[in-house]
Amino acid sequence: MRCYGKRLGPLTVATPKPMLPLAGQPLLAHTLRYLARHGYDQIAINLHHGAACIREHFGDRSTDGQAIHYFAEASLLGTAGTVKSVTGFLGQDDDLLVVYGDLLVDQDLGALRAAHRRNQAAATLLLHRRSSSNSVVQMDPDGRITAFIERPSERDATTIRDPWVNSGLQLLGRRFLQRIPDEIPVDLPRDVYAPNVAYERLYGFALTGYRCAIDSPARYAEAQEAIASGKWRG
């Protein structure tokens, strides 16, 4: 979790995106309760912009039944490098659930975990349909991911009839984490998923709940409305 939030303008000059208030509480507080509801009691938070205010607000949270492990990122390592840097607290047989820090999400994680195990997947990505995106995921009829297309061309756009994109939530097997290089900036879709799609069992799981990436003032307003209206049930 190392968001600058530049597209949110003045909203994140002094406040990191995970601390943006929603219904009187930080986005991160909603995320932690969501994870607790699904049985996650060991939480790793990777810090960069606004690290001090996150630490001060949440502490180690041990009295709430969740233990928070903080990892400070001096220079940005990308979505994959960040994941690799926090794996030291995992047990030997654990899968790692990765949730991007700007997400307000309400998805049945039990169903995602069950599919991950049933498919004996190296990684399972929560996916949603989107007509246009800079990164498109293709799956076969069984849900196995067959390609990651970065910056799809006009020709790609005409041949991709059922476009899926990464929702920012993924379950990664411990062995698959070894595919991520150490201590260098790397991106999950471009540098880890795409090169390994032919060698590893990567699966997609269709979004059935609510998901909003708070990456603009309009999306921030959408997230606020989702909580007020009950569209987000967390």
Secondary structure, 3 states (H helix, E strand, C coil): CCCCCHHHHHHHCCCCHHHCEECCEEHHHHHHHHHHHCCCCEEEEEECCCHHHHHHHHCCCHHHCCEEEEEECCCCCHHHHHHHHCHHHCCCCCEEEEECCCEEEECCHHHHHHHHHHCCCCEEEEEEECCCCCEEEEECCCCEEEEEEECCCHHHHHHCCCCEEEEEEEEEEHHHHCCCCCCCCCCHHHHHHHHHCCCCCEEEEECCCEEEECCCHHHHHHHHHHHHHCCCCC
